[in-house]
């Protein structure tokens, strides 16, 4: 199907999709009717527009009648409906069965020519051993925090001061302060 393929046939093919799509709500149908009425009164006159905007009739019924009416009006009416749909609801317009078919015919291997490269996210170059040591450090701090008042880790003060020797300055300060706070609570 090409761009010059008749909109009359496209509307016939897309009618079922349009009537069943949840995105074709009352507001969108009203906007389409108003555009067709105001910009192209020869396609949809005031009386017809009023009929298709009647809120006492369910939206799906009004939409089906509008599509049938436009199909009977001819090529130009169908073309203007598609223009309005493209302007007011591009997501609906791009998901129409005839539009999807056009994209697939334009590039039949569209799904196959996309190379899949797994993205590699490198946060640091230290490797898994660095992660394991950081995780162990955090688990150790958490254990000291939760069990420092219990009987199991009473002697953790000297242990913390000795283990802080090879750590960075910030980590040393945290461990030493934990050890000192533990001594003061005894």
C-alpha angles and dihedrals in degrees: 000000000000134000091262092053109117118272089213090070093041091055090051090053095043097044096091092047092048093049093049099042114106092212090068093085131162094270094053093046090050092050091050093048091048092050092049090047098046101038099032110025089165088066097043119014124198095266093051092045090052090051092051092047095052105129094200088072116072115256095241091054092047091048093050090050091047092052091048090049093049091047088055092048093062143232100327094051091051091048092052091049089055091048090052092047090050091051099044102032113019093167091058091044094052093049095053112124092239092051092049090050090050092053092048092049092048091056112014093179093047093123094046103047095062108101115219112220116179109231114235113209112198114188094175139349096235097098134214096312090062090050091049093050093048091048091049091049092052092047090051092051091048092051091050091048095051099037103034093104094048129089095249099074103032094129095048094109098078090038091055093048092052094045091052091068097091098036130096121271095261094049091047091054092050094049094045092048090050090051093048093048088050091053093050093053093053 
